Amino acid sequence: MLALLAQAAPAAAAAANTATDFNVGAELLRVVLSLAGIIGLIFAAGWLSKRLQARTVPGGRRIRCVETLAVGARDRVLLLEAHGKRLLVGAGPGGLRTLHVFDGELPPPEESAASTAAPGPGFAELLNRWKRTP
């Protein structure tokens, strides 16, 4: 039995050496080149996506959303501007519906009520009040 083990030991050692003999430099180069290729594909996809999105109508956009207002969980009212007219459109699960078309001159942009009201205390003042309270 001892003779059998003596014969098997060199064969096992030779098999272990062939399993661990591989070119580390070649494997590292393969991994680095694969990573560089993947990063290159990511940049190419980003460039292509940006290039395809840049296509616009030669005259620019003709429809502009001026304002939106949520009137329910799934319903909205949109104020759109198209060809010098303003349209009030209702949008909901049932689709879109024109509510009103404003004809004539476009009104000047109105100042919001929030901007005309007195501004509240600044963040620093609120923080100082919070620090002072025991």
N, C-alpha and C positions, 0 to 999 in steps of 0.2 A: 504494500500500500504506500509505503514511503517512496518507493521508486516511481509510482504513478504520480504522486504529488510533485516530485522533482521534475518530471517531464512536463507537467501542466504549468508550472510556474513560469518558465521562459516564454511559453506561448501566450499566457495572459499578459505578461509584461510587454510583449511585442504588439498585442492588440491594443493595449492602453496607449502606447506611444503613437500608433497610427491614428487613434481617435483624437488625440490632443495636438497632433501636428497639422496646423492650418495656418495660413498666412494672415497674421493679425493686421498688417498694413493694408492688404487688399480688402479685407472685410471692413475696416474703418473707412477706406476710400469709397467703397460701395455705399455705406450708410450715409456718409457726408454728401455724396453726389445725389442720392435719392432724396435726402432732405432738401437740398438746393433745388432739385426739380419740382418738388411739391410746393415750396415757397414761390418759385417762379410761376407755377400754375395758378396759385392764389392771386398773385399780382396781375397776371394776364386776365383772369376772370374779373377782377375789380376794374381794370382799365376798360375791358370790353363792356361791362355793365354801365360804367359812367359814359362811355362813348355812345351807347345806344339810347341812354336817357337824355342826352344833350340835344337830340333831334326835336326841334320845335317848329311850329308853324312859322313861315317866313315873316308874316305880319305881326307876330307876337300873339299873346293870348287875347282872345276876344271876349271871354267870359271871366268874370272875377267875382268871388264870393266876398261881399262887403261885411256881412255879419251873420251869425247863426244864433239861434236861441232854442234851448231844449224846453219843450212845453209838456213833455210827458216822459215816461220811461223809454219809449222808443220813437217818439214823435219829435220833429224839429221844424222850426220855421227858418227859412233861409232868405236872405236879401241878396239877390244877385244883380250884377250889372253886366248888360250885354248890349252892344251897339248903341250906346248912349241912353239906354233905358234901364230902369230898375224894375226888377220883378220880385214879388213876394211869393215864395214857393213853400208849400208844405210837404215835408218828407216823412214818411212813416212806413210801417210794414206793408201797407197796400200800394205803395209806390209814391210818385211825385204828383203834385197837383198845383197848378198856378192859382194863387189866391187873388193877386192884384197885379196890374201892370201900371207903373207910374210913368206918365207921359210928360213931355216938356223938359225944361231945364233941370239938370241935376242940382239938388240943394247942396249948399256948401257943407263940408263936414262939421257936424255939431260937436261942441265941447261936452264931454260927459259930465254928469252931475258929481261924480267922484272927484274929478279934477278941479271943479270949482269950489268944492267944500274945503274947509280948513283942514290942513294935513294933521294927522294924529301925531302923538309923541314918537320920536325916533327910537330905534332899537337900543341905543346907548342909554337913553333916559329910562326906558322900561327895565333894562338890566340893572341900572342903579337903584330904581325903586324896589326891585326884587331883592337886591343885596341888603337894603336897609331894613326890610321887614324882618322882625324877629321870629 
